[in-house]
């Protein structure tokens, strides 16, 4: 095991190649993040090892993307609702947002679904199951 406080693949390789090749060839697996320089350093330092991307990092990246999309869609819905309120007011009418089958408006649905996909589907409540179905119906192919 080595702790190298640097992200430069050349420096990492320089440190790791001080270990004799016969010992480095005994390494069967190297767990990496998704940075290309780490893969390059692992290939040079441990030529017989299988490289595996850290699954927890991959899950975190997917969750970050999902949160980004949820926020993006929420802002789009807010903008649409603001425009609809303005248009209704110009016509002398009162705006009422669409109420979804679970009782939420689209804006509330997107706000209340923040932690939904952090839980296993088998642990969802009945409300969360309905919310997920509506989300996937409206944004699943987006």
Protein Blocks (a to p, Z undefined) as FASTA:
>chain_A
ZZddbfbfklmmmmmmmpcfklmmmpmbdcddfbfklmmmmmmmmmmbccdddfklmmmm
mmmmmmmmmmmmmmmmmmmmmmmmmmmmmnopacdddddfkopafklmmmmmmmmmmpcf
klpcfklmmmmmmmmmmmmmZZ
